[in-house]
């Protein structure tokens, strides 16, 4: 069984990005990321409408990390480490199965520039190399073509399609599950 310990918190640097721990000071950017209908057009989660909800999200992430139940980073450009442009995390660990679920969100101003691929690669490397996960899964709306594309480009394989399995925004939605297994290809993420 996995026994993760996120203390000290692992800060990750890539070529252009800094992936760091979330702070209460990030509330403004988190509010924008999770309340903007354009940024969230492919998401099934409800938009937040108040900064208190952004604070609750930050607290939820902090509790998850402190209890070693999952890890999540805010994504910043290296040269502007105080400004959050997105977040990514292996937020649900299934410790007994060596499996984690990845989720991510990036501000539209930074999409289409390879930044999420860069953050995804770093997160996967961390999940396989440091956490010793056997597999990483992603649950995605089948209508979220940008997310499907990034997963497929990075060798995630579609495992299942579930009809009406997710209730959000007043109705049921389908979802697709993708996964990446560490032992299938040690060069799991490529450009």
Number of C-alpha atoms within 10 A of each C-alpha: 9 14 12 17 16 16 9 6 14 15 11 16 17 14 10 13 21 22 25 20 19 19 15 13 12 17 20 14 18 25 20 20 24 23 19 15 14 11 17 18 12 16 17 17 13 13 18 18 13 10 15 12 17 23 19 13 17 19 15 12 22 19 14 17 20 15 13 16 20 24 28 24 25 27 29 22 20 15 10 11 15 17 16 25 24 25 23 20 22 23 20 18 21 16 16 9 12 18 24 26 19 23 18 19 20 20 19 14 9 13 15 10 9 13 21 22 19 18 28 21 18 17 21 22 19 16 23 21 12 11 20 16 24 17 19 23 22 23 18 21 19 16 15 15 12 12 20 21 11 15 22 15 14 18 17 21 16 17 12 12 16 13 11 11 12 15 12 12 11 7 8 13 17 15 21 19 19 21 22 24 18 19 12 10 10 10 11 17 19 10 8
